Amino acid sequence: MDFQFSDEQKMMVDSARQIGERFGLDYWRKKDAAKAFPAEYWKAVCDAGLCGAALPTEHGGSGLGMMELALIVESLAATGGGSTVGQLFMINPIFGGVSISRFGSDKMRAELLPKIISGEINCCMALTEPDAGTNTLELKSFAAADGEGWRLNGRKIWITGVESASKMLVIARTKKLAEAGSRTDGLSMFMIDVKREGLTHTPIDKLGTCTLDSSSVFFDNVRIEPDELIGTLHKGWRELLDVLNTERIVTTAGLVGTGELAIRLAVDYAKDRKVFGDRPISAYQGLQFPLAQCHVEVEAARLLNHKAATNYDQGLPYGSEANAAKLLAAQTVARATERAMQTMGGMGYAKEYHVERLWRDARLFRFAPVSEEMILNYVANHDLGMPRSY
């Protein structure tokens, strides 16, 4: 395994770092307080060609890989954005870009990929449902055949980025469970317009990740055209998994960058803070050891995620590594942001010191986009060969 970065990778990381530093922590504090989409930031990311790093060159991307995308997200997160950066890449180059580039028609790729890569349009994905949660195979949203197209009815919940999106990747049943040959049969993916008759959404007030809205989405006899199908009718389950496992990689990269940033903010504060005499509090092992432990674990999550990304780029199985890296990163960064706040004492609770935002945002990723418990189920079943418990 080669741990050295190529010149091209170094250039992309440097470009990401410069963009991140140009906006900085105060930009994110203000956007968080306003609950506003970071439009200027995302435009700068797209203008620098970073959104399309892993997307095809014929449609304006760089034609690189998931490894490069992970490095970009890490750097952007570590320079101020935190774990929300992973979500920005999740909804656009993953939900939009990967789904279309891998499973969309030639027409869809030519029409939509350049707009996603340039930042002209944003995307979102409507998967989770109130009565299904992580159990995707039990989703009830149904697209019934209607002429050459379909009519969609149902409800989704906790859908990220609907307010800023033009396109929505929708996963729905196209066969009733009773008619399907198996539980995985009869799922299909569609790319539809967010602004469409019968599609409505309402915001969910929440603790963190405030720069990206979360919504309940309702489909009331929504028309889907034939050319909006992505992938194979009724056989979308395996294709969806490809999208979801790459989602894990950018989520973990955002968390790794968050851990790096939180630890750095805590160390910088501790070097300046003096309470008992002239020695900074950074000299006390009671503060050193927890931060050092978090640093070690963040680096372990980073390397495991790099392995997942490299495996993906080489066409090798990567699901186990992607899920394990996300589990480790989410747990580690929960501790790292907590320890950073503890190191700062009362100032860690103040918005001007930024760590409280990192802490609020990172907490989401212990149960989303997949919960710790479901990842452990996956590891037990797929990696250890233990019987399914649910």
KOLGUZA-526053 format. One record per residue (C-alpha): x, y, z; residue number from 1. Coordinates in nm, 4 decimals, decimal comma, m for minus. Example, Ala and Ser with C-alpha at 12.3 -4.5 7.8 and 13.67 -1.06 7.14 Angstrom:
<atoms>
{atom {1,2300; m0,4500; 0,7800}; 1}
{atom {1,3670; m0,1060; 0,7140}; 2}
</atoms>
This chain:
<atoms>
{atom {0,0000; 0,0000; 0,0000}; 1}
{atom {0,1368; 0,3411; m0,1024}; 2}
{atom {0,0854; 0,6149; 0,1557}; 3}
{atom {0,2457; 0,8868; m0,0578}; 4}
{atom {0,0203; 1,1363; m0,2344}; 5}
{atom {0,0697; 1,2138; m0,6026}; 6}
{atom {0,1409; 1,5677; m0,7197}; 7}
{atom {m0,2165; 1,5921; m0,8488}; 8}
{atom {m0,3560; 1,4825; m0,5124}; 9}
{atom {m0,1350; 1,7329; m0,3307}; 10}
{atom {m0,2548; 2,0087; m0,5632}; 11}
{atom {m0,6214; 1,9268; m0,4972}; 12}
{atom {m0,5658; 1,9157; m0,1196}; 13}
{atom {m0,3854; 2,2501; m0,1363}; 14}
{atom {m0,6671; 2,4015; m0,3415}; 15}
{atom {m0,9249; 2,2742; m0,0914}; 16}
{atom {m0,7245; 2,4102; 0,2006}; 17}
{atom {m0,6978; 2,7535; 0,0407}; 18}
{atom {m1,0741; 2,7684; m0,0175}; 19}
{atom {m1,1442; 2,6532; 0,3375}; 20}
{atom {m0,9085; 2,9097; 0,4871}; 21}
{atom {m1,0499; 3,1873; 0,2685}; 22}
{atom {m1,3947; 3,1379; 0,4233}; 23}
{atom {m1,2796; 3,0341; 0,7698}; 24}
{atom {m1,4532; 2,9578; 1,0964}; 25}
{atom {m1,6427; 3,2850; 1,1334}; 26}
{atom {m1,8167; 3,2316; 0,7990}; 27}
{atom {m1,9526; 2,8993; 0,9242}; 28}
{atom {m2,0547; 3,0447; 1,2602}; 29}
{atom {m2,2627; 3,3096; 1,0825}; 30}
{atom {m2,4198; 3,0615; 0,8399}; 31}
{atom {m2,5031; 2,8288; 1,1278}; 32}
{atom {m2,6711; 3,1104; 1,3224}; 33}
{atom {m2,8711; 3,2151; 1,0154}; 34}
{atom {m2,9565; 2,8525; 0,9254}; 35}
{atom {m2,8502; 2,9432; 0,5732}; 36}
{atom {m2,7133; 2,7267; 0,2926}; 37}
{atom {m2,3419; 2,8086; 0,2314}; 38}
{atom {m2,4012; 2,9109; m0,1301}; 39}
{atom {m2,0868; 3,1243; m0,1719}; 40}
{atom {m1,8715; 2,8483; m0,0284}; 41}
{atom {m2,0183; 2,5783; m0,2501}; 42}
{atom {m1,9770; 2,7975; m0,5575}; 43}
{atom {m1,6072; 2,8425; m0,4741}; 44}
{atom {m1,5692; 2,4656; m0,4291}; 45}
{atom {m1,7342; 2,3994; m0,7660}; 46}
{atom {m1,5441; 2,6785; m0,9434}; 47}
{atom {m1,2196; 2,5152; m0,8275}; 48}
{atom {m1,3280; 2,1864; m0,9888}; 49}
{atom {m1,3469; 2,0031; m0,6556}; 50}
{atom {m1,7098; 1,8911; m0,6771}; 51}
{atom {m1,6349; 1,6929; m0,9928}; 52}
{atom {m1,3117; 1,5301; m0,8770}; 53}
{atom {m1,4522; 1,1764; m0,9048}; 54}
{atom {m1,6898; 1,2379; m1,1956}; 55}
{atom {m1,6282; 1,1751; m1,5692}; 56}
{atom {m1,4130; 1,4141; m1,7719}; 57}
{atom {m1,6533; 1,4069; m2,0677}; 58}
{atom {m1,9074; 1,5908; m1,8551}; 59}
{atom {m1,6718; 1,8399; m1,6890}; 60}
{atom {m1,5318; 1,6297; m1,4043}; 61}
{atom {m1,1692; 1,5434; m1,3307}; 62}
{atom {m1,2094; 1,1688; m1,3795}; 63}
{atom {m1,0161; 1,0906; m1,0641}; 64}
{atom {m1,1490; 0,8768; m0,7810}; 65}
{atom {m1,3109; 0,8444; m0,4428}; 66}
{atom {m0,9694; 0,8735; m0,2781}; 67}
{atom {m0,9239; 1,2225; m0,4185}; 68}
{atom {m1,2763; 1,3144; m0,3103}; 69}
{atom {m1,2036; 1,1943; 0,0447}; 70}
{atom {m0,8845; 1,4046; 0,0605}; 71}
{atom {m1,0718; 1,7125; m0,0593}; 72}
{atom {m1,3515; 1,6711; 0,1962}; 73}
{atom {m1,1032; 1,6128; 0,4802}; 74}
{atom {m0,9189; 1,9322; 0,3985}; 75}
{atom {m1,2315; 2,1445; 0,3594}; 76}
{atom {m1,3754; 2,0125; 0,6855}; 77}
{atom {m1,0501; 2,0673; 0,8751}; 78}
{atom {m1,0266; 2,4327; 0,7689}; 79}
{atom {m1,3600; 2,5338; 0,9147}; 80}
{atom {m1,6590; 2,3593; 0,7622}; 81}
{atom {m1,6606; 2,0549; 0,9870}; 82}
{atom {m1,8785; 1,7518; 0,9210}; 83}
{atom {m2,1374; 1,9498; 0,7221}; 84}
{atom {m1,8862; 1,9535; 0,4347}; 85}
{atom {m1,9327; 1,5778; 0,4056}; 86}
{atom {m2,3059; 1,6375; 0,3638}; 87}
{atom {m2,2505; 1,8923; 0,0865}; 88}
{atom {m2,0516; 1,6345; m0,1077}; 89}
{atom {m2,3005; 1,3634; m0,0159}; 90}
{atom {m2,6009; 1,5380; m0,1679}; 91}
{atom {m2,4273; 1,6630; m0,4822}; 92}
{atom {m2,1384; 1,4551; m0,6266}; 93}
{atom {m2,2680; 1,1376; m0,4553}; 94}
{atom {m2,6498; 1,1382; m0,4596}; 95}
{atom {m2,6533; 1,3373; m0,7818}; 96}
{atom {m2,3204; 1,2648; m0,9482}; 97}
{atom {m2,2495; 0,9005; m0,8663}; 98}
{atom {m2,6076; 0,7836; m0,9188}; 99}
{atom {m2,6294; 0,9524; m1,2597}; 100}
{atom {m2,2771; 0,8715; m1,3804}; 101}
{atom {m2,3104; 0,5025; m1,2901}; 102}
{atom {m2,6764; 0,4337; m1,3607}; 103}
{atom {m2,8265; 0,7251; m1,5533}; 104}
{atom {m2,8983; 0,7332; m1,9250}; 105}
{atom {m2,6629; 0,9030; m2,1711}; 106}
{atom {m2,9134; 1,1855; m2,2016}; 107}
{atom {m2,9359; 1,2313; m1,8258}; 108}
{atom {m2,5569; 1,2284; m1,7873}; 109}
{atom {m2,5096; 1,4867; m2,0618}; 110}
{atom {m2,7840; 1,7118; m1,9274}; 111}
{atom {m2,7313; 1,6983; m1,5511}; 112}
{atom {m2,3704; 1,6106; m1,4693}; 113}
{atom {m2,2205; 1,9369; m1,6028}; 114}
{atom {m2,4730; 2,1359; m1,3979}; 115}
{atom {m2,3979; 1,9380; m1,0800}; 116}
{atom {m2,0227; 1,9698; m1,1288}; 117}
{atom {m2,0438; 2,3458; m1,1923}; 118}
{atom {m2,2777; 2,4002; m0,8967}; 119}
{atom {m2,5568; 2,5294; m1,1195}; 120}
{atom {m2,7927; 2,2812; m0,9575}; 121}
{atom {m2,7947; 2,1035; m0,6216}; 122}
{atom {m2,9398; 1,7633; m0,5416}; 123}
{atom {m3,0931; 1,5696; m0,2538}; 124}
{atom {m3,2020; 1,2096; m0,1952}; 125}
{atom {m3,5425; 1,0973; m0,0636}; 126}
{atom {m3,4932; 0,7540; 0,0923}; 127}
{atom {m3,5799; 0,7421; 0,4648}; 128}
{atom {m3,9434; 0,6953; 0,5679}; 129}
{atom {m4,1160; 0,7432; 0,9060}; 130}
{atom {m4,2207; 0,3787; 0,9417}; 131}
{atom {m3,9120; 0,2197; 0,7851}; 132}
{atom {m3,6081; 0,4149; 0,9064}; 133}
{atom {m3,2954; 0,2114; 0,8354}; 134}
{atom {m3,5068; m0,0800; 0,7100}; 135}
{atom {m3,5141; 0,0422; 0,3506}; 136}
{atom {m3,6733; m0,2768; 0,2201}; 137}
{atom {m3,9907; m0,1900; 0,4132}; 138}
{atom {m4,0414; 0,1507; 0,2520}; 139}
{atom {m4,3978; 0,2222; 0,1429}; 140}
{atom {m4,3660; 0,5052; m0,1122}; 141}
{atom {m4,5093; 0,3582; m0,4308}; 142}
{atom {m4,4685; 0,4587; m0,7944}; 143}
{atom {m4,7550; 0,3028; m0,9848}; 144}
{atom {m4,7275; 0,2576; m1,3612}; 145}
{atom {m4,9147; 0,5307; m1,5481}; 146}
{atom {m4,8823; 0,5062; m1,9238}; 147}
{atom {m4,5125; 0,5124; m2,0033}; 148}
{atom {m4,4320; 0,6773; m1,6694}; 149}
{atom {m4,5425; 0,6515; m1,3077}; 150}
{atom {m4,7473; 0,8248; m1,0355}; 151}
{atom {m4,5730; 0,8500; m0,6989}; 152}
{atom {m4,7441; 0,8612; m0,3600}; 153}
{atom {m4,5875; 0,8426; m0,0161}; 154}
{atom {m4,3879; 1,0242; 0,2491}; 155}
{atom {m4,0197; 1,0649; 0,3355}; 156}
{atom {m3,8515; 1,2104; 0,6438}; 157}
{atom {m3,5119; 1,3595; 0,7374}; 158}
{atom {m3,4323; 1,4501; 0,3784}; 159}
{atom {m3,1275; 1,6771; 0,3627}; 160}
{atom {m3,0968; 1,9837; 0,1426}; 161}
{atom {m3,4427; 1,9924; m0,0154}; 162}
{atom {m3,4698; 2,3735; 0,0087}; 163}
{atom {m3,1551; 2,4307; m0,1986}; 164}
{atom {m3,2046; 2,1388; m0,4403}; 165}
{atom {m3,3340; 2,1358; m0,7961}; 166}
{atom {m3,3224; 1,7570; m0,8366}; 167}
{atom {m3,4244; 1,4766; m0,6002}; 168}
{atom {m3,3112; 1,1147; m0,6189}; 169}
{atom {m3,6217; 0,9237; m0,5058}; 170}
{atom {m3,6258; 0,5579; m0,4049}; 171}
{atom {m3,9699; 0,4001; m0,4266}; 172}
{atom {m4,1380; 0,0652; m0,4672}; 173}
{atom {m4,2567; m0,0132; m0,8169}; 174}
{atom {m4,3839; m0,3557; m0,7132}; 175}
{atom {m4,5867; m0,4260; m0,4013}; 176}
{atom {m4,4071; m0,6561; m0,1554}; 177}
{atom {m4,6794; m0,9169; m0,2006}; 178}
{atom {m4,6077; m0,9260; m0,5766}; 179}
{atom {m4,2268; m0,9170; m0,5537}; 180}
{atom {m4,0113; m1,2263; m0,5875}; 181}
{atom {m3,8075; m1,1168; m0,2841}; 182}
{atom {m3,7846; m0,8218; m0,0441}; 183}
{atom {m3,5144; m0,6665; m0,2631}; 184}
{atom {m3,7257; m0,7005; m0,5767}; 185}
{atom {m3,9396; m0,4074; m0,6850}; 186}
{atom {m3,7309; m0,1087; m0,5720}; 187}
{atom {m3,6500; 0,1609; m0,8302}; 188}
{atom {m3,4628; 0,4912; m0,8391}; 189}
{atom {m3,5816; 0,8106; m1,0082}; 190}
{atom {m3,4305; 1,1575; m1,0538}; 191}
{atom {m3,7140; 1,4108; m1,0446}; 192}
{atom {m3,7606; 1,7857; m1,0098}; 193}
{atom {m3,8064; 1,9171; m0,6560}; 194}
{atom {m4,0511; 2,1786; m0,7851}; 195}
{atom {m4,3212; 1,9544; m0,9199}; 196}
{atom {m4,6971; 1,9381; m0,8774}; 197}
{atom {m4,7873; 1,7187; m0,5821}; 198}
{atom {m4,4411; 1,7350; m0,4159}; 199}
{atom {m4,4391; 1,9344; m0,0916}; 200}
{atom {m4,1952; 1,9558; 0,1987}; 201}
{atom {m4,1835; 2,1023; 0,5494}; 202}
{atom {m3,8707; 2,1807; 0,7546}; 203}
{atom {m3,7673; 1,9926; 1,0701}; 204}
{atom {m3,6239; 2,2075; 1,3493}; 205}
{atom {m3,3082; 2,0378; 1,4755}; 206}
{atom {m2,9991; 2,0585; 1,6960}; 207}
{atom {m2,7163; 2,0929; 1,4447}; 208}
{atom {m2,6079; 2,0813; 1,0780}; 209}
{atom {m2,8146; 2,3988; 1,0499}; 210}
{atom {m2,6615; 2,5165; 0,7218}; 211}
{atom {m2,8396; 2,2276; 0,5487}; 212}
{atom {m3,2119; 2,1952; 0,6061}; 213}
{atom {m3,3817; 1,8662; 0,6911}; 214}
{atom {m3,7382; 1,8116; 0,5753}; 215}
{atom {m4,0392; 1,5872; 0,5670}; 216}
{atom {m4,1359; 1,5314; 0,2028}; 217}
{atom {m4,4820; 1,4383; 0,0750}; 218}
{atom {m4,5693; 1,2904; m0,2659}; 219}
{atom {m4,9306; 1,3261; m0,3741}; 220}
{atom {m4,9806; 1,1654; m0,7148}; 221}
{atom {m4,6503; 1,3084; m0,8416}; 222}
{atom {m4,5905; 1,2428; m1,2115}; 223}
{atom {m4,2609; 1,0711; m1,3027}; 224}
{atom {m4,1595; 1,0646; m1,6687}; 225}
{atom {m4,0056; 0,7573; m1,8381}; 226}
{atom {m3,6651; 0,9225; m1,8837}; 227}
{atom {m3,6396; 0,9969; m1,5099}; 228}
{atom {m3,5745; 0,6339; m1,4182}; 229}
{atom {m3,2180; 0,5731; m1,2949}; 230}
{atom {m3,0808; 0,2226; m1,3324}; 231}
{atom {m3,2961; m0,0865; m1,3712}; 232}
{atom {m3,6709; m0,0852; m1,3119}; 233}
{atom {m3,7579; m0,3022; m1,0085}; 234}
{atom {m3,3868; m0,3883; m0,9583}; 235}
{atom {m3,2622; m0,0713; m0,7917}; 236}
{atom {m3,1620; m0,2237; m0,4565}; 237}
{atom {m2,8068; m0,3277; m0,5516}; 238}
{atom {m2,7570; m0,0056; m0,7454}; 239}
{atom {m2,8705; 0,1954; m0,4437}; 240}
{atom {m2,6142; 0,0195; m0,2239}; 241}
{atom {m2,3368; 0,1469; m0,4522}; 242}
{atom {m2,4578; 0,5016; m0,3903}; 243}
{atom {m2,4955; 0,4515; m0,0149}; 244}
{atom {m2,1506; 0,3012; 0,0398}; 245}
{atom {m1,9810; 0,5922; m0,1373}; 246}
{atom {m2,1923; 0,8166; 0,0854}; 247}
{atom {m2,0138; 0,6547; 0,3819}; 248}
{atom {m1,6743; 0,7573; 0,2430}; 249}
{atom {m1,7476; 1,1303; 0,2165}; 250}
{atom {m1,9293; 1,1258; 0,5527}; 251}
{atom {m1,6229; 0,9759; 0,7195}; 252}
{atom {m1,3906; 1,2211; 0,5450}; 253}
{atom {m1,5965; 1,5097; 0,6838}; 254}
{atom {m1,5766; 1,3592; 1,0322}; 255}
{atom {m1,2015; 1,3048; 1,0092}; 256}
{atom {m1,1523; 1,6694; 0,9144}; 257}
{atom {m1,3808; 1,7714; 1,2021}; 258}
{atom {m1,1767; 1,5719; 1,4523}; 259}
{atom {m0,8567; 1,7269; 1,3236}; 260}
{atom {m1,0042; 2,0762; 1,3513}; 261}
{atom {m1,1516; 2,0275; 1,7011}; 262}
{atom {m0,8241; 1,8922; 1,8385}; 263}
{atom {m0,6263; 2,1766; 1,6829}; 264}
{atom {m0,8602; 2,4390; 1,8310}; 265}
{atom {m0,8314; 2,2761; 2,1733}; 266}
{atom {m0,4517; 2,2534; 2,1582}; 267}
{atom {m0,4148; 2,6148; 2,0447}; 268}
{atom {m0,6414; 2,7315; 2,3270}; 269}
{atom {m0,4584; 2,5198; 2,5850}; 270}
{atom {m0,1196; 2,6566; 2,4804}; 271}
{atom {m0,2354; 3,0125; 2,5512}; 272}
{atom {m0,4463; 2,9496; 2,8620}; 273}
{atom {m0,2722; 2,9860; 3,2014}; 274}
{atom {m0,4525; 2,9296; 3,5291}; 275}
{atom {m0,2007; 2,8234; 3,7964}; 276}
{atom {0,1212; 3,0204; 3,7536}; 277}
{atom {0,3070; 3,0614; 3,4254}; 278}
{atom {0,2597; 2,7120; 3,2857}; 279}
{atom {m0,0037; 2,6774; 3,0115}; 280}
{atom {m0,2747; 2,4221; 3,0771}; 281}
{atom {m0,1470; 2,2293; 2,7721}; 282}
{atom {0,1383; 2,1089; 2,9971}; 283}
{atom {m0,1013; 1,9056; 3,2122}; 284}
{atom {m0,1266; 1,5387; 3,1239}; 285}
{atom {m0,4898; 1,5367; 3,2300}; 286}
{atom {m0,5566; 1,7489; 2,9213}; 287}
{atom {m0,2845; 1,6049; 2,6982}; 288}
{atom {m0,3748; 1,2378; 2,7166}; 289}
{atom {m0,7424; 1,2560; 2,6112}; 290}
{atom {m0,6573; 1,4780; 2,3138}; 291}
{atom {m0,3657; 1,2542; 2,2173}; 292}
{atom {m0,5935; 0,9494; 2,2326}; 293}
{atom {m0,8474; 1,1220; 2,0088}; 294}
{atom {m0,5742; 1,2181; 1,7611}; 295}
{atom {m0,4604; 0,8567; 1,7331}; 296}
{atom {m0,8160; 0,7359; 1,6735}; 297}
{atom {m0,8879; 1,0071; 1,4136}; 298}
{atom {m0,5781; 0,8967; 1,2222}; 299}
{atom {m0,6941; 0,5335; 1,2385}; 300}
{atom {m1,0346; 0,6316; 1,0958}; 301}
{atom {m0,8627; 0,8328; 0,8228}; 302}
{atom {m0,6496; 0,5372; 0,7118}; 303}
{atom {m0,9404; 0,2925; 0,7139}; 304}
{atom {m1,1435; 0,5353; 0,5044}; 305}
{atom {m0,8535; 0,5745; 0,2633}; 306}
{atom {m0,8519; 0,1967; 0,2246}; 307}
{atom {m1,2257; 0,1987; 0,1492}; 308}
{atom {m1,1798; 0,4746; m0,1094}; 309}
{atom {m0,8815; 0,3016; m0,2693}; 310}
{atom {m1,0690; m0,0280; m0,2901}; 311}
{atom {m1,3605; 0,1496; m0,4579}; 312}
{atom {m1,1294; 0,3110; m0,7123}; 313}
{atom {m0,9665; m0,0263; m0,7873}; 314}
{atom {m1,2975; m0,2041; m0,8317}; 315}
{atom {m1,2511; m0,4113; m0,5144}; 316}
{atom {m1,5089; m0,4753; m0,2391}; 317}
{atom {m1,5171; m0,1750; m0,0086}; 318}
{atom {m1,8429; m0,1938; 0,1875}; 319}
{atom {m1,6916; m0,3405; 0,5055}; 320}
{atom {m1,4135; m0,0827; 0,5185}; 321}
{atom {m1,6482; 0,2072; 0,4386}; 322}
{atom {m1,8909; 0,1112; 0,7138}; 323}
{atom {m1,6220; 0,0348; 0,9732}; 324}
{atom {m1,4451; 0,3653; 0,9026}; 325}
{atom {m1,7708; 0,5558; 0,9459}; 326}
{atom {m1,8381; 0,3807; 1,2790}; 327}
{atom {m1,4902; 0,4565; 1,4109}; 328}
{atom {m1,4936; 0,8156; 1,2868}; 329}
{atom {m1,8350; 0,8996; 1,4323}; 330}
{atom {m1,7488; 0,7588; 1,7748}; 331}
{atom {m1,4032; 0,9150; 1,7800}; 332}
{atom {m1,5157; 1,2600; 1,6700}; 333}
{atom {m1,7942; 1,2571; 1,9282}; 334}
{atom {m1,5195; 1,2162; 2,1892}; 335}
{atom {m1,2815; 1,4588; 2,0199}; 336}
{atom {m1,5317; 1,7446; 2,0056}; 337}
{atom {m1,6414; 1,6711; 2,3630}; 338}
{atom {m1,2791; 1,6718; 2,4856}; 339}
{atom {m1,2073; 1,9909; 2,2938}; 340}
{atom {m1,4974; 2,1611; 2,4730}; 341}
{atom {m1,3801; 2,0232; 2,8072}; 342}
{atom {m1,0281; 2,1519; 2,7433}; 343}
{atom {m1,1646; 2,5004; 2,6819}; 344}
{atom {m1,3914; 2,4896; 2,9862}; 345}
{atom {m1,6603; 2,7569; 2,9751}; 346}
{atom {m1,5271; 2,9020; 2,6507}; 347}
{atom {m1,5887; 2,5705; 2,4793}; 348}
{atom {m1,9575; 2,6438; 2,5362}; 349}
{atom {m1,9322; 2,9842; 2,3647}; 350}
{atom {m2,0216; 3,0119; 1,9981}; 351}
{atom {m1,7272; 3,2414; 1,9243}; 352}
{atom {m1,4881; 2,9518; 1,9922}; 353}
{atom {m1,6583; 2,7306; 1,7325}; 354}
{atom {m1,6198; 2,3891; 1,8968}; 355}
{atom {m1,9811; 2,3772; 2,0116}; 356}
{atom {m2,0915; 2,3861; 1,6460}; 357}
{atom {m1,8542; 2,1048; 1,5574}; 358}
{atom {m1,9912; 1,9056; 1,8530}; 359}
{atom {m2,3555; 1,9662; 1,7566}; 360}
{atom {m2,3011; 1,8828; 1,3920}; 361}
{atom {m2,0927; 1,5689; 1,4488}; 362}
{atom {m2,3488; 1,4173; 1,6868}; 363}
{atom {m2,5789; 1,3459; 1,3934}; 364}
{atom {m2,3402; 1,0949; 1,2416}; 365}
{atom {m2,3601; 0,8403; 1,5214}; 366}
{atom {m2,7040; 0,7471; 1,3876}; 367}
{atom {m2,6984; 0,8863; 1,0321}; 368}
{atom {m2,6701; 0,8128; 0,7471}; 369}
{atom {m2,6576; 0,4685; 0,9106}; 370}
{atom {m2,6631; 0,3997; 1,2843}; 371}
{atom {m2,3806; 0,2477; 1,4860}; 372}
{atom {m2,6018; m0,0474; 1,5684}; 373}
{atom {m2,6721; m0,1278; 1,2031}; 374}
{atom {m2,3029; m0,1050; 1,1169}; 375}
{atom {m2,2240; m0,3488; 1,3978}; 376}
{atom {m2,4967; m0,5784; 1,2632}; 377}
{atom {m2,3312; m0,5572; 0,9205}; 378}
{atom {m1,9861; m0,6378; 1,0611}; 379}
{atom {m2,1188; m0,9276; 1,2670}; 380}
{atom {m2,3102; m1,0784; 0,9722}; 381}
{atom {m2,0807; m1,0060; 0,6772}; 382}
{atom {m1,7333; m0,9968; 0,8299}; 383}
{atom {m1,7647; m1,2395; 1,1208}; 384}
{atom {m2,0172; m1,4799; 0,9683}; 385}
{atom {m2,2533; m1,4571; 1,2660}; 386}
{atom {m2,6289; m1,5171; 1,2267}; 387}
{atom {m2,8632; m1,2319; 1,1493}; 388}
{atom {m3,0295; m1,1044; 1,4670}; 389}
{atom {m3,3144; m0,8983; 1,3178}; 390}
</atoms>
